[in-house]
């Protein structure tokens, strides 16, 4: 990622509020059934789906059965940047989604 990004990350870490600002990136992630141009997405190095869906995640999302009921509760553990949860919310906006990552 280069020395400039590392230096920016180190400088941002001096402030608790800006600890990750130097590492943040922006991407457009296209979710199934979403807009063709994609959805603006904030990404960080090392996160799952940090800038796009891989082919197997896309296949898994396409194969998921419908949610069992409205306002279903879903826990996405090890969610990375949250694209799987976002895809589920796109299917059903009443979803009660909880994201968890270390």
C-alpha angles and dihedrals in degrees: 000000000000137000094276092060092045091050091048090050092050092049092048091049089067087073118056091214094052099038094124102027093099091056098044119114134181127228140164112241118195111212122196109274092009130118116303093237091056133235123286108255133186112221138184128197114273097019120129111257091011096173107353148005118272118225096258094050089050090051092049092050091049091051097048113115119235115281111268097239144350115281090022116173115237129182116201104195116192087017098166107193092350102250095138091053091046090052090052091049089051088058094047121012091191090067117124098221126188119189123199130181135150 
